[in-house]
Amino acid sequence: MTEMSPLRRRMIEDMTIRNLSPATQRSYLHAVAKFSRYFGRSPDRLGLEDVRAFQVHLVSSRRISWPALNQTVCALLRFFFGITLGHAEIPERIAYARTPAKLPTILNGDEIVRFLEAVPSLRTRTALTTAYAAGLRASEAVHLKVRDIDGERGVIRVEHGKGGKDRNVMLSAQLLAILRVYWRLARPEVWLFPGRDETKPIDVQVLYSACRSACAAAGIDKRVTVHTLRHYLPCRTMSGSLFLSRK
């Protein structure tokens, strides 16, 4: 945000108090800065009509998706005006855009196996398989620790998930078998999927990149992302042997 260091600091404090994740905080700050730059004024000098004009600009430019529009203009500016500036009457009048209905991408059992087999790295392939089979977000998968896998109870402990909440998710017998094969081969110590620096987890961007490369290598003409992968029904044909072919 331009020429408003105290205002930026106040917004950060408001988000920190509400336990918003670092990624969400960056998104909110970026959106407010973009709003401010468009009008060339500090955002605390802008009002409801300016928000409306900004919405029209974003829709007309066709450079933003409907979900991103709602996130940028509604959620973010509602927070800024309603919480940081204390103008409760403005957020109530900022309209949400209706997101056009879109059928999700569906992979069949053969495609999901081909997709995973096309990931050459054992570590990355196992991380994607875990996200897929346990329904985890990319950030949740990469931040798993070895101690989070509870084979006896059949659960995976996810710490600091969406909203900063901890939860347990089901660990299927198939995924447990795959993780055991992976552990015997990779021997991770703290992080289940360590990065090059083993004191840190694998970078989430590695998973994003692997999805793109795997689709191309497997000849799958569908858009597959880590986010959409977690919504697929787990494939019953996966087994630990899938991970013995490559290291």
ROTORMI-247025 format. One record per residue: x, y, z of N, C-alpha, C in turn. Coordinates in steps of 0.001 Angstrom, whole numbers, plus 500000, padded with zeros to 6 digits. Example, Ala and Ser with C-alpha at 12.3 -4.5 7.8 and 13.67 -1.06 7.14 Angstrom:
[atom [513190, 494310, 507800], [512300, 495500, 507800], [513200, 496700, 507800]];
[atom [512850, 497750, 507080], [513670, 498940, 507140], [512900, 500030, 507870]];
***
This chain:
[atom [500847, 498821, 500000], [500000, 500000, 500000], [500888, 501237, 500000]];
[atom [500569, 502226, 499187], [501409, 503400, 499000], [501094, 504468, 500034]];
[atom [502141, 505067, 500628], [502035, 506192, 501537], [501074, 505932, 502698]];
[atom [501115, 504754, 503254], [500208, 504466, 504356], [500789, 503394, 505267]];
[atom [502024, 503567, 505636], [502675, 502587, 506493], [501897, 502308, 507784]];
[atom [501406, 503333, 508485], [500625, 503051, 509703], [499356, 502253, 509403]];
[atom [498709, 502552, 508260], [497487, 501848, 507886], [497785, 500384, 507558]];
[atom [498881, 500167, 506862], [499287, 498801, 506536], [499576, 498011, 507818]];
[atom [500277, 498673, 508738], [500607, 498013, 510001], [499335, 497653, 510769]];
[atom [498364, 498552, 510747], [497114, 498296, 511457], [496355, 497119, 510841]];
[atom [496356, 497048, 509519], [495667, 495953, 508845], [496345, 494618, 509167]];
[atom [497666, 494625, 509178], [498409, 493406, 509509], [498080, 492962, 510931]];
[atom [498018, 493916, 511840], [497679, 493595, 513228], [496267, 493002, 513320]];
[atom [495323, 493596, 512567], [493945, 493090, 512560], [493899, 491648, 512064]];
[atom [494676, 491347, 511016], [494681, 489996, 510458], [495375, 489012, 511398]];
[atom [496430, 489480, 512058], [497163, 488624, 512990], [496300, 488256, 514189]];
[atom [495565, 489245, 514713], [494671, 489001, 515848], [493643, 487940, 515499]];
[atom [493195, 487948, 514222], [492167, 486996, 513777], [492763, 485695, 513264]];
[atom [494075, 485537, 513436], [494779, 484298, 513103], [494665, 483922, 511630]];
[atom [494698, 484925, 510747], [494699, 484633, 509318], [496085, 484131, 508928]];
[atom [496137, 483183, 508011], [497411, 482589, 507619], [498287, 483614, 506905]];
[atom [499613, 483412, 506893], [500512, 484333, 506183], [500130, 484491, 504712]];
[atom [499719, 483391, 504062], [499337, 483471, 502649], [498102, 484341, 502479]];
[atom [497121, 484208, 503369], [495909, 485027, 503302], [496246, 486484, 503558]];
[atom [497126, 486726, 504492], [497523, 488108, 504776], [498185, 488756, 503571]];
[atom [499058, 488009, 502902], [499710, 488556, 501709], [498682, 488869, 500629]];
[atom [497698, 487975, 500472], [496650, 488172, 499473], [495841, 489414, 499774]];
[atom [495464, 489590, 501021], [494658, 490747, 501417], [495419, 492049, 501174]];
[atom [496681, 492066, 501576], [497493, 493272, 501391], [497694, 493587, 499914]];
[atom [497912, 492541, 499114], [498092, 492737, 497676], [496832, 493315, 497044]];
[atom [495669, 492808, 497455], [494406, 493275, 496881], [494146, 494732, 497222]];
[atom [494387, 495100, 498465], [494158, 496484, 498876], [495144, 497417, 498169]];
[atom [496396, 496958, 498003], [497393, 497762, 497291], [496983, 497965, 495832]];
[atom [496452, 496918, 495208], [495998, 497009, 493819], [494835, 497987, 493691]];
[atom [493921, 497933, 494644], [492782, 498844, 494705], [493270, 500283, 494827]];
[atom [494255, 500502, 495698], [494805, 501836, 495922], [495509, 502372, 494678]];
[atom [496310, 501513, 494020], [497048, 501941, 492825], [496112, 502319, 491689]];
[atom [494998, 501609, 491568], [494062, 501879, 490468], [493542, 503310, 490535]];
[atom [493305, 503809, 491734], [492783, 505173, 491880], [493869, 506194, 492191]];
[atom [495069, 505721, 492496], [496160, 506634, 492802], [495974, 507364, 494116]];
[atom [495236, 506746, 495036], [494988, 507371, 496336], [495071, 506320, 497442]];
[atom [495282, 506799, 498652], [495291, 505885, 499794], [493907, 505264, 499927]];
[atom [493806, 503962, 500213], [492500, 503301, 500252], [491559, 503827, 501323]];
[atom [492098, 504465, 502371], [491206, 505001, 503400], [490507, 506276, 502942]];
[atom [490874, 506739, 501734], [490200, 507906, 501156], [489203, 507507, 500070]];
[atom [489003, 506199, 499927], [488087, 505684, 498911], [486837, 505125, 499588]];
[atom [485741, 505037, 498804], [484482, 504602, 499390], [483756, 503569, 498559]];
[atom [482471, 503409, 498843], [481663, 502378, 498209], [481605, 502533, 496695]];
[atom [481444, 503748, 496199], [481369, 503955, 494755], [482684, 503598, 494074]];
[atom [483782, 503810, 494779], [485091, 503438, 494238], [485224, 501918, 494166]];
[atom [484704, 501227, 495180], [484719, 499764, 495157], [483921, 499260, 493970]];
[atom [482765, 499859, 493750], [481912, 499457, 492621], [482626, 499689, 491291]];
[atom [483280, 500838, 491159], [484015, 501140, 489924], [485162, 500157, 489725]];
[atom [485802, 499754, 490815], [486903, 498794, 490741], [486387, 497427, 490304]];
[atom [485218, 497040, 490801], [484601, 495790, 490378], [484339, 495798, 488876]];
[atom [483762, 496896, 488397], [483467, 497018, 486960], [484747, 496922, 486151]];
[atom [485804, 497559, 486620], [487096, 497522, 485933], [487629, 496099, 485831]];
[atom [487582, 495352, 486940], [488113, 493996, 486942], [487317, 493069, 486029]];
[atom [485989, 493215, 486060], [485151, 492376, 485199], [485370, 492723, 483735]];
[atom [485458, 494018, 483432], [485622, 494463, 482040], [486972, 494060, 481468]];
[atom [488002, 494030, 482307], [489341, 493703, 481816], [489478, 492228, 481461]];
[atom [488574, 491381, 482010], [488583, 489936, 481766], [489921, 489287, 482129]];
[atom [490636, 489877, 483073], [491920, 489330, 483491], [491848, 488686, 484871]];
[atom [490641, 488401, 485312], [490482, 487840, 486644], [489334, 486841, 486631]];
[atom [489493, 485748, 487332], [488434, 484736, 487403], [487358, 485202, 488380]];
[atom [486192, 484575, 488289], [485116, 484944, 489199], [485482, 484674, 490650]];
[atom [486073, 483520, 490975], [486471, 483310, 492372], [487486, 484347, 492843]];
[atom [488434, 484714, 491960], [489440, 485710, 492333], [488799, 487081, 492518]];
[atom [487781, 487367, 491707], [487073, 488639, 491846], [486407, 488715, 493215]];
[atom [485738, 487641, 493593], [485089, 487624, 494905], [486105, 487752, 496030]];
[atom [487240, 487079, 495878], [488267, 487142, 496910], [488863, 488539, 497001]];
[atom [489202, 489113, 495844], [489865, 490411, 495811], [488952, 491539, 496249]];
[atom [487797, 491633, 495619], [486938, 492781, 495853], [486053, 492630, 497076]];
[atom [485505, 491441, 497259], [484538, 491270, 498342], [485190, 490907, 499662]];
[atom [485805, 489730, 499714], [486375, 489271, 500979], [487450, 490228, 501486]];
[atom [488351, 490638, 500595], [489475, 491452, 501037], [489058, 492870, 501390]];
[atom [488284, 493509, 500506], [487888, 494878, 500786], [486844, 494939, 501895]];
[atom [486062, 493862, 502037], [485138, 493812, 503173], [485940, 493813, 504473]];
[atom [487025, 493076, 504476], [487860, 493041, 505680], [488470, 494412, 505930]];
[atom [489031, 494994, 504888], [489721, 496272, 505042], [488769, 497361, 505520]];
[atom [487623, 497492, 504844], [486690, 498550, 505224], [485970, 498226, 506528]];
[atom [485548, 496974, 506663], [484752, 496624, 507829], [485539, 496507, 509119]];
[atom [486768, 495956, 509028], [487561, 495714, 510233], [488594, 496807, 510468]];
[atom [489468, 496998, 509495], [490561, 497951, 509705], [490072, 499393, 509795]];
[atom [489143, 499783, 508910], [488637, 501153, 508936], [487397, 501304, 509815]];
[atom [486765, 500171, 510148], [485593, 500243, 511014], [484346, 500795, 510361]];
[atom [484261, 500726, 509011], [483083, 501200, 508293], [482156, 500011, 508031]];
[atom [481410, 499601, 509018], [480579, 498401, 508904], [479509, 498521, 507832]];
[atom [479109, 499739, 507511], [478037, 499915, 506526], [478503, 499628, 505108]];
[atom [479796, 499721, 504819], [480298, 499510, 503461], [480343, 498025, 503094]];
[atom [480923, 497144, 503924], [480973, 495719, 503555], [479605, 495127, 503249]];
[atom [478583, 495560, 503971], [477244, 495009, 503764], [476704, 495335, 502378]];
[atom [477270, 496348, 501746], [476761, 496789, 500439], [477661, 496383, 499279]];
[atom [478738, 495639, 499572], [479613, 495145, 498507], [479082, 493802, 498041]];
[atom [478651, 493719, 496808], [477999, 492507, 496298], [479015, 491450, 495886]];
[atom [478628, 490185, 496071], [479411, 489057, 495576], [478998, 488766, 494140]];
[atom [479974, 488372, 493327], [479674, 487963, 491949], [479252, 486504, 491942]];
[atom [478267, 486171, 491139], [477845, 484778, 491015], [478854, 484029, 490152]];
[atom [479382, 482956, 490687], [480359, 482152, 489956], [479635, 481219, 488991]];
[atom [479957, 481289, 487680], [479303, 480392, 486722], [479550, 478932, 487083]];
[atom [478505, 478118, 486976], [478638, 476698, 487295], [479580, 476024, 486308]];
[atom [480447, 475170, 486828], [481419, 474492, 485976], [481619, 473069, 486484]];
[atom [481510, 472114, 485579], [481686, 470725, 485979], [483146, 470461, 486341]];
[atom [483398, 469708, 487399], [484774, 469435, 487810], [485466, 468474, 486856]];
[atom [486791, 468553, 486833], [487574, 467619, 486052], [487553, 466257, 486739]];
[atom [487315, 465217, 485960], [487243, 463875, 486521], [488300, 462993, 485860]];
[atom [489064, 462282, 486690], [490014, 461306, 486176], [489494, 459912, 486515]];
[atom [489615, 458997, 485572], [489228, 457625, 485879], [490399, 456905, 486544]];
[atom [490169, 455674, 486978], [491193, 454933, 487697], [492484, 454777, 486918]];
[atom [492371, 454489, 485622], [493554, 454317, 484786], [494341, 455619, 484688]];
[atom [493622, 456731, 484545], [494299, 458024, 484405], [495024, 458427, 485678]];
[atom [494426, 458158, 486832], [495083, 458559, 488071], [496352, 457752, 488295]];
[atom [496345, 456469, 487935], [497547, 455649, 488067], [498617, 456129, 487085]];
[atom [498226, 456402, 485845], [499178, 456926, 484846], [499754, 458262, 485302]];
[atom [498902, 459095, 485865], [499333, 460410, 486349], [500409, 460253, 487426]];
[atom [500140, 459413, 488417], [501089, 459246, 489515], [502371, 458555, 489061]];
[atom [502244, 457588, 488161], [503434, 456903, 487659], [504322, 457834, 486840]];
[atom [503743, 458919, 486318], [504501, 459863, 485489], [505322, 460840, 486328]];
[atom [505178, 460790, 487647], [505979, 461652, 488524], [507255, 460906, 488871]];
[atom [508414, 461335, 488378], [509644, 460560, 488543], [510199, 460522, 489963]];
[atom [509949, 461545, 490755], [510500, 461616, 492109], [509640, 460834, 493087]];
[atom [510259, 459915, 493816], [509555, 459123, 494833], [508889, 460022, 495866]];
[atom [509631, 460993, 496351], [509123, 461887, 497388], [507919, 462689, 496903]];
[atom [508052, 463286, 495714], [506962, 464105, 495173], [505752, 463259, 494837]];
[atom [506003, 462067, 494262], [504900, 461168, 493902], [504126, 460738, 495151]];
[atom [504853, 460459, 496235], [504189, 460034, 497464], [503408, 461189, 498082]];
[atom [503954, 462387, 498004], [503252, 463557, 498543], [501949, 463796, 497791]];
[atom [501995, 463673, 496463], [500780, 463851, 495666], [499774, 462736, 495943]];
[atom [500272, 461521, 496101], [499389, 460403, 496405], [498711, 460602, 497755]];
[atom [499456, 461130, 498719], [498899, 461380, 500037], [497821, 462463, 499978]];
[atom [498102, 463526, 499226], [497103, 464588, 499071], [495847, 464032, 498417]];
[atom [496047, 463180, 497418], [494937, 462569, 496680], [494124, 461610, 497551]];
[atom [494810, 460686, 498218], [494129, 459631, 498954], [493525, 460111, 500273]];
[atom [494135, 461143, 500887], [493645, 461621, 502182], [492847, 462916, 502066]];
[atom [492750, 463462, 500840], [491989, 464687, 500653], [492642, 465892, 501301]];
[atom [493977, 465998, 501182], [494714, 467089, 501812], [494989, 468220, 500833]];
[atom [495080, 469421, 501344], [495536, 470552, 500551], [497042, 470402, 500348]];
[atom [497558, 471063, 499323], [498995, 470958, 499036], [499824, 471396, 500237]];
[atom [499441, 472513, 500850], [500201, 473023, 501999], [500146, 472055, 503175]];
[atom [499021, 471344, 503310], [498892, 470374, 504402], [499770, 469154, 504153]];
[atom [499815, 468709, 502903], [500614, 467526, 502562], [502102, 467775, 502780]];
[atom [502601, 468931, 502321], [504037, 469184, 502428], [504477, 469411, 503874]];
[atom [503567, 469806, 504741], [503941, 470079, 506131], [503698, 468887, 507064]];
[atom [503397, 467729, 506499], [503249, 466542, 507344], [504602, 466132, 507919]];
[atom [504557, 465649, 509145], [505752, 465109, 509784], [505584, 463603, 509946]];
[atom [506676, 462913, 510100], [506628, 461450, 510237], [505713, 461069, 511399]];
[atom [505757, 461824, 512462], [504969, 461514, 513660], [503461, 461701, 513432]];
[atom [503084, 462390, 512345], [501665, 462638, 512076], [500947, 461409, 511515]];
[atom [501707, 460417, 511094], [501107, 459202, 510535], [500881, 458206, 511649]];
[atom [499634, 457963, 511969], [499278, 457039, 513054], [498670, 455787, 512441]];
[atom [499532, 454810, 512155], [499078, 453584, 511514], [498170, 452742, 512390]];
[atom [498403, 452771, 513700], [497590, 451960, 514610], [496141, 452437, 514650]];
[atom [495947, 453734, 514698], [494594, 454291, 514750], [494006, 454517, 513364]];
[atom [494859, 454473, 512323], [494380, 454694, 510966], [493997, 456128, 510684]];
[atom [494797, 457080, 511217], [494517, 458497, 510989], [495814, 459247, 510676]];
[atom [495642, 460379, 510014], [496741, 461310, 509765], [496394, 462598, 510505]];
[atom [497302, 463072, 511318], [497069, 464321, 512038], [497535, 465481, 511174]];
[atom [496625, 466405, 510897], [496941, 467595, 510107], [496974, 468792, 511052]];
[atom [498137, 469387, 511195], [498281, 470532, 512087], [498207, 471832, 511305]];
[atom [497535, 472799, 511857], [497429, 474134, 511263], [496893, 474070, 509833]];
[atom [495764, 473406, 509670], [495116, 473361, 508355], [494419, 474665, 508070]];
[atom [493388, 474634, 507231], [492662, 475843, 506873], [492087, 476480, 508130]];
[atom [492295, 477801, 508258], [491816, 478496, 509444], [492681, 478262, 510661]];
[atom [493864, 477636, 510449], [494772, 477379, 511556], [494316, 476264, 512473]];
[atom [493363, 475452, 512015], [492800, 474403, 512862], [493515, 473069, 512638]];
[atom [493626, 472287, 513706], [494160, 470924, 513621], [492998, 469956, 513404]];
[atom [493259, 468860, 512702], [492213, 467857, 512506], [492850, 466515, 512189]];
[atom [492074, 465469, 512307], [492505, 464134, 511908], [491760, 463729, 510651]];
[atom [492451, 463088, 509717], [491802, 462574, 508515], [492066, 461072, 508443]];
[atom [491211, 460382, 507739], [491323, 458927, 507659], [492562, 458502, 506872]];
[atom [493250, 457503, 507388], [494405, 456899, 506722], [493989, 455507, 506270]];
[atom [493794, 455333, 504973], [493352, 454036, 504461], [494490, 453020, 504529]];
[atom [494132, 451757, 504494], [495136, 450691, 504528], [496044, 450771, 503309]];
[atom [495474, 451151, 502152], [496271, 451267, 500934], [497308, 452371, 501049]];
[atom [496875, 453544, 501549], [497817, 454651, 501687], [498877, 454322, 502730]];
[atom [498487, 453677, 503806], [499457, 453287, 504833], [500522, 452363, 504247]];
[atom [500107, 451430, 503396], [501060, 450519, 502765], [502032, 451292, 501874]];
[atom [501503, 452264, 501148], [502343, 453086, 500268], [503334, 453905, 501090]];
[atom [502869, 454501, 502184], [503741, 455309, 503023], [504832, 454460, 503690]];
[atom [504510, 453211, 504002], [505523, 452323, 504593], [506606, 451975, 503592]];
[atom [506206, 451728, 502336], [507192, 451474, 501285], [508073, 452705, 501101]];
[atom [507425, 453865, 501049], [508160, 455127, 500897], [509161, 455324, 502041]];
[atom [508700, 455067, 503278], [509574, 455285, 504434], [510792, 454352, 504393]];
[atom [510576, 453112, 503986], [511708, 452165, 503913], [512738, 452609, 502875]];
[atom [512262, 453240, 501798], [513176, 453673, 500736], [513823, 455029, 501026]];
[atom [513050, 455970, 501558], [513544, 457345, 501729], [514066, 457638, 503129]];
[atom [513558, 456934, 504146], [513958, 457119, 505529], [513873, 458582, 505996]];
[atom [512751, 459241, 505813], [512621, 460619, 506321], [512678, 460603, 507845]];
[atom [513203, 461662, 508449], [513358, 461687, 509902], [512314, 462565, 510592]];
[atom [512249, 463832, 510226], [511284, 464748, 510863], [510133, 465042, 509908]];
[atom [510455, 465728, 508817], [509436, 466023, 507803], [509192, 464768, 506980]];
[atom [507941, 464439, 506751], [507615, 463252, 505953], [508123, 463421, 504531]];
[atom [508013, 464656, 504013], [508497, 464963, 502665], [509469, 466144, 502748]];
[atom [510719, 465870, 503135], [511693, 466950, 503314], [512132, 467563, 501991]];
[atom [512594, 468810, 502087], [513135, 469488, 500915], [514609, 469150, 500737]];
[atom [515276, 469891, 499876], [516720, 469661, 499698], [517441, 469893, 501015]];
[atom [517000, 470926, 501731], [517464, 471140, 503099], [516520, 470326, 503975]];
[atom [517003, 469237, 504517], [516142, 468302, 505226], [515552, 468857, 506513]];
[atom [516002, 470046, 506919], [515413, 470675, 508099], [514123, 471408, 507740]];
[atom [513815, 471446, 506446], [512604, 472127, 505983], [511785, 471180, 505109]];
[atom [510475, 471407, 505015], [509639, 470537, 504166], [509834, 470869, 502695]];
[atom [509415, 469982, 501832], [509464, 470213, 500397], [508655, 471461, 500053]];
[atom [509111, 472241, 499098], [508399, 473452, 498686], [507112, 473070, 497977]];
[atom [506016, 473742, 498318], [504724, 473423, 497724], [504733, 473623, 496212]];
[atom [505591, 474525, 495731], [505674, 474770, 494283], [506170, 473533, 493533]];
[atom [506899, 472677, 494221], [507377, 471431, 493602], [506180, 470564, 493216]];
[atom [505166, 470530, 494072], [503967, 469738, 493771], [503193, 470337, 492606]];
[atom [503082, 471652, 492590], [502370, 472308, 491488], [503041, 472006, 490154]];
[atom [504368, 472125, 490138], [505126, 471870, 488920], [505014, 470406, 488503]];
[atom [505043, 469501, 489485], [504967, 468071, 489185], [503630, 467713, 488552]];
[atom [502563, 468362, 488974], [501241, 468106, 488388], [501236, 468444, 486900]];
[atom [501789, 469589, 486571], [501824, 470002, 485160], [502655, 469043, 484325]];
[atom [503815, 468684, 484834], [504710, 467800, 484086], [504117, 466397, 483941]];
[atom [503466, 465909, 484996], [502910, 464556, 484969], [501774, 464439, 483963]];
[atom [500959, 465466, 483879], [499857, 465450, 482900], [500409, 465341, 481486]];
[atom [501441, 466125, 481201], [502044, 466106, 479867], [502696, 464757, 479595]];
[atom [503445, 464244, 480574], [504153, 462971, 480383], [503192, 461796, 480246]];
[atom [502050, 461855, 480943], [501088, 460751, 480892], [500107, 460886, 479739]];
[atom [500202, 461990, 479000], [499295, 462197, 477882], [497859, 462425, 478311]];
[atom [497687, 463050, 479472], [496345, 463331, 479985], [495937, 464733, 479562]];
[atom [494926, 464807, 478736], [494475, 466090, 478201], [493407, 466706, 479109]];
[atom [493715, 466789, 480391], [492813, 467404, 481371], [493655, 468252, 482307]];
[atom [493038, 469289, 482830], [493762, 470151, 483765], [493684, 469555, 485164]];
[atom [494815, 469128, 485674], [494869, 468520, 486998], [495774, 469367, 487889]];
[atom [495260, 469794, 489024], [496038, 470562, 489985], [496008, 469843, 491329]];
[atom [496869, 470265, 492230], [496878, 469662, 493563], [495531, 469921, 494238]];
[atom [494981, 471103, 494021], [493713, 471462, 494667], [492568, 470570, 494187]];
[atom [492497, 470346, 492878], [491399, 469520, 492367], [491677, 468034, 492606]];
[atom [492953, 467652, 492692], [493308, 466249, 492893], [492724, 465714, 494198]];
[atom [492691, 466555, 495222], [492221, 466108, 496536], [490720, 465842, 496567]];
[atom [490004, 466267, 495527], [488562, 466055, 495497], [488163, 464791, 494755]];
[atom [489143, 464115, 494120], [488819, 462892, 493390], [488554, 461749, 494361]];
[atom [487735, 460810, 493956], [487532, 459607, 494758], [488788, 458751, 494672]];
[atom [489320, 458277, 495796], [490543, 457475, 495771], [490414, 456252, 494867]];
[atom [491454, 456033, 494120], [491478, 454903, 493174], [491786, 453606, 493923]];
[atom [491019, 452563, 493684], [491192, 451313, 494413], [492327, 450451, 493852]];
[atom [492956, 450926, 492756], [493999, 450090, 492155], [495395, 450470, 492616]];
[atom [495532, 451481, 493468], [496850, 451868, 493943], [497404, 450818, 494885]];
[atom [498687, 450651, 494861], [499322, 449723, 495795], [500758, 450160, 496029]];
[atom [501385, 449591, 497059], [502748, 449960, 497364], [503708, 449685, 496228]];
[atom [503394, 448722, 495367], [504300, 448367, 494273], [504476, 449515, 493289]];
[atom [503528, 450462, 493293], [503622, 451616, 492396], [504904, 452395, 492656]];
[atom [505428, 452304, 493874], [506551, 453147, 494269], [507896, 452424, 494222]];
[atom [507900, 451199, 493798], [509156, 450459, 493750], [509901, 450659, 492435]];
[atom [509220, 451250, 491451], [509827, 451351, 490127], [510797, 452510, 489999]];
[atom [510559, 453554, 490770], [511430, 454738, 490649], [511826, 455241, 492006]];
[atom [513000, 455862, 492069], [513457, 456489, 493301], [513649, 457988, 493085]];
***
